[in-house]
Amino acid sequence: MKVFSDIVSLREELSSLKNMNYKIGLVPTMGYLHEGHISLIRTSKGENDITVLSIYVNPTQFALDEDLDNYPTDLENDKKVAKEAGADIIFIPCNEIMYSNNHLTYVTVDNLTNNLCGKSRPTHFNGVTTIVTKLFNIVQPDKAYFGQKDAQQAIIIKKMVNDLNIPIKIIECPIVREKDGLAMSSRNAYLNKNERNKATILYKSLQYAKSLIIKGERNAHKITSNIANMITKESGVNIDYINVVDVNTLEDISILKGNILIAIAVKLGDTRLIDNIRLEVQ
């Protein structure tokens, strides 16, 4: 496994590999790797000759009042985990490498960024699409891998790639969960024991919503109300949003039909958690 921190050296390495017709997979991350990241690396490893893992806590996707300064990091452990998972190359740039002092260019995807996390984090997705575009330009992979926990992000990136004719296939990988159902996330490290126990209500409420749908419920308001009732029974869990949206448009729907996403965001103390399930409803 090779580690690079500058763009020129990484490009030289990748250019020689591409000249040998090696297929390149990219797994973009902000580090503090867990089983969810490992699943992405392993999936890429199975589909490509070379897997590149990027580790970069991107400042442009954090608002001033968010957790940029406290975001968990452990580079030495990340390198160990990445190597064991099968990553061939790690790219760990610094801010000065990724953003010049007079950086003025950002990538914007309209409409899809207006709902869900985009409502409470209005600058977030401009930062995400910008850094992902930069990583795509630097690595120029054949495929890139994203987890379905960040469902809105994956949908936005797919749209960006399609609209801008970027020759990369976006692969969405299933959410990896703890044994009690909590979606794996680097931010779970913020939770104390009591908050960690309460956090399981997200997945429990989504599973309950799924059971209602299986029984025939198609009214989105009734679904979100039932989820809210379950979550609010846990003291200290504050709801940001509970939405049922169309997967293609990410717009709220009133009657469940077709490919839908039920998405939740809550705050537990100072920690923001998200989760979702995707369903095909007849």
C-alpha positions, 0 to 999 in steps of 0.5 A: 500500500502506498500513501500520497499527500500531493497531487503530482506524485499521485497522478504520476503513480495512477498514470502508470497504472492506467497505461497498463489498463488497470481499472481504478476504484475510488473510495472518498472518505473523511477518515476515522474508518469503520466497518462501513468504509471497509465494506466500500473498500472491499467492494471496490477491491472486488471490482477493480485492479487498484483501489484508491482511498482518500482521507480528507476532512473537507472544510467547505462542507461544514458550516461555521457552527458545525463540528469541523474542529472536533471531527474525529481523526486517527490517521495511523489507525486509518492506514492500518485499517485501509491496508487490512481491507485491501486499499492499494493507495491512500491519498491524504492531502492537506487544505493547502493542497486541495484549496488555494488561498484564492479558491473561487470555484464551486460545483452546485447541483440545484433542486436536489440539495433543497430538501432533507439535509440541505434545509438545515445545512444549506452550504453543505452540499456545495462543499460535497460536490466541489470536493468530490469533483476535485477528487474525481479530477485528481484520481480519474477513477473508473468507479467511485463508491459511496454508502447509502447512509448518506443517501441524499449525497449519493443521489446528488453525486449521481446527478452531478456525474450525469449532468457534467458527463463525468466518465465515472460509474457511481456505486452505492453500497448498503448501509452497514449497521451495528448489531442493534441496528445503528447505522455506522458513522464516524460521528457515533464516536461523539455519543456517550453511553446513554446517547448511544442507547437512545440512538437505536430508536432511529432504525427501530422507527424506520423498521416500524414504518416499513412494517406499516407500509407492508401492511398497506399504509400509503399515507406519508403523513401517517408514516412520518407521524408514527416515526415522530411519535416513537422518536419523541418518546426518547428524551433528549432526541431532537428531530431535525426532519422526517421526510418521505421523498421520491428517490429521483427528485428528493421532493416530499410525497403525500402518497407512497408509490414507486421508489421512495426514501424515508429519511431521518435526521436527529440531534442527540446532544451535540451529535447529528445523526442520519438514517434512512430506508429505501423502498419500492412501493406498489 
